[in-house]
């Protein structure tokens, strides 16, 4: 992992990263499960920071690299379908951008407000005294569906 002989907690602290949050995220990525017993010890702000950094990484580095590789891999003999393939990728990328923007503008500020005490943050559900806030929290679920189950809109290419 590039840590040489250093311990993970040492490297995390040197880079101003919460070691518990780092291990929590790594275990989630590797295993696909969340240990709910660890949730009370994990900083929601550390998770938000990780997600913001991952958004930046994907938008600035990973997606442009994928698009470049995709374009390079397309054969000139298939120029009839190449534009459709690129259009599909670009359409998907636009949905990802919208998803990231929603999180940056709505979800992350909400989590920060919860952490400051403006809202009551619970592990099973998000709650505030007003019904409007509960509707907003529930509505956030729909913003993950386009990414998980992407189906591009029909368009002429």
C-alpha positions in Angstrom: 0.0 0.0 0.0 3.0 2.3 -0.1 3.4 2.5 3.6 6.9 1.0 3.6 7.5 -0.1 7.2 5.2 2.5 8.8 2.0 1.7 10.5 -1.2 2.8 8.9 -2.1 5.0 11.9 1.2 6.8 11.6 0.8 7.5 7.9 -2.7 8.6 8.4 -1.8 11.0 11.1 1.2 12.4 9.0 -1.4 13.2 6.3 -4.1 14.5 8.6 -6.4 11.6 7.9 -8.5 10.0 10.6 -7.1 6.4 10.9 -10.4 4.9 12.1 -12.3 6.5 9.2 -9.6 5.4 6.7 -9.8 1.7 7.9 -13.6 1.9 7.9 -13.6 3.1 4.3 -11.0 0.6 3.2 -12.9 -2.3 4.8 -16.1 -1.1 3.1 -14.3 -0.9 -0.3 -12.8 -4.4 0.1 -15.7 -6.2 1.7 -18.7 -4.2 0.6 -20.2 -4.2 4.1 -20.4 -1.7 6.9 -19.7 -2.7 10.5 -22.5 -0.9 12.3 -20.8 -1.4 15.6 -18.0 0.9 14.4 -20.2 3.7 13.2 -20.3 5.7 16.5 -16.5 6.0 16.4 -16.4 7.2 12.8 -16.4 10.9 12.1 -19.1 11.8 9.5 -16.8 14.8 8.6 -14.0 12.4 7.8 -16.3 10.4 5.5 -17.4 13.7 3.8 -13.8 14.7 3.3 -13.0 11.3 1.7 -16.0 11.6 -0.6 -15.1 15.1 -1.6 -11.5 14.0 -2.4 -12.8 11.0 -4.3 -15.1 13.3 -6.4 -12.1 15.5 -7.2 -9.9 12.5 -8.1 -12.5 11.0 -10.4 -13.5 14.2 -12.1 -10.0 15.6 -12.6 -8.0 12.4 -13.2 -9.8 9.1 -13.5 -12.7 9.9 -15.9 -10.5 11.9 -18.3 -8.1 9.0 -18.3 -10.9 6.5 -18.9 -12.3 8.6 -21.8 -8.9 8.9 -23.4 -8.3 5.1 -23.2 -11.8 4.5 -24.5 -11.2 6.8 -27.5 -7.8 5.2 -28.2 -9.3 1.7 -28.1 -12.0 2.5 -30.6 -11.1 1.1 -34.0 -11.3 3.3 -37.1 -13.1 0.5 -38.9 -16.1 1.1 -36.6 -16.6 4.8 -37.1 -20.3 4.1 -37.6 -20.7 3.2 -33.9 -17.8 5.0 -32.2 -19.8 8.2 -31.7 -22.5 6.3 -30.0 -20.0 4.7 -27.6 -18.4 8.1 -26.7 -21.9 9.6 -26.4 -22.9 6.9 -24.0 -19.8 7.5 -21.8 -20.3 11.2 -21.9 -23.9 10.9 -21.0 -23.0 8.6 -18.0 -20.3 11.0 -16.9 -22.8 13.9 -17.0 -25.1 11.9 -14.6 -22.1 11.3 -12.3 -21.3 15.0 -12.3 -24.9 15.8 -11.4 -24.8 13.2 -8.6 -21.5 14.7 -7.3 -22.9 18.2 -7.5 -26.0 17.2 -5.5 -23.8 15.8 -2.8 -21.5 18.8 -2.7 -24.4 21.3 -2.6 -27.0 19.4 -0.5 -25.8 16.3 1.3 -22.3 17.4 2.6 -23.6 20.8 4.0 -26.4 18.9 5.6 -24.0 16.4 7.3 -21.8 19.3 8.4 -24.9 21.1 9.9 -25.8 17.8 11.7 -22.3 17.6 13.1 -22.5 21.2 14.3 -25.7 20.3 16.1 -28.2 22.1 13.8 -29.9 18.7 13.3 -30.0 15.5 15.2 -27.9 12.9 13.3 -28.7 9.3 14.0 -27.2 6.1 12.5 -30.5 4.5 11.4 -32.2 7.7 10.1 -31.8 11.4 9.9 -34.3 13.4 11.8 -35.2 17.1 12.5 -38.2 18.6 14.1 -39.7 19.9 10.8 -41.4 17.6 8.3 -39.7 19.5 5.5 -36.3 18.3 6.6 -37.4 14.7 6.9 -38.8 14.9 3.3 -35.4 16.3 2.1 -33.5 13.5 3.8 -35.8 10.8 2.4 -35.6 12.4 -1.1 -31.8 12.1 -1.1 -32.1 8.4 -1.7 -33.4 9.0 -5.3 -30.1 10.7 -6.2 -28.1 7.5 -5.9 -30.4 5.4 -8.2 -29.2 7.0 -11.5 -25.6 6.0 -10.7 -26.3 2.5 -9.5 -28.8 1.7 -12.3 -27.7 3.9 -15.1 -29.9 3.9 -18.2 -29.1 6.6 -20.7 -31.9 8.6 -22.3 -32.6 7.8 -25.9 -30.9 10.2 -28.2 -29.9 10.3 -31.9 -26.2 10.0 -32.4 
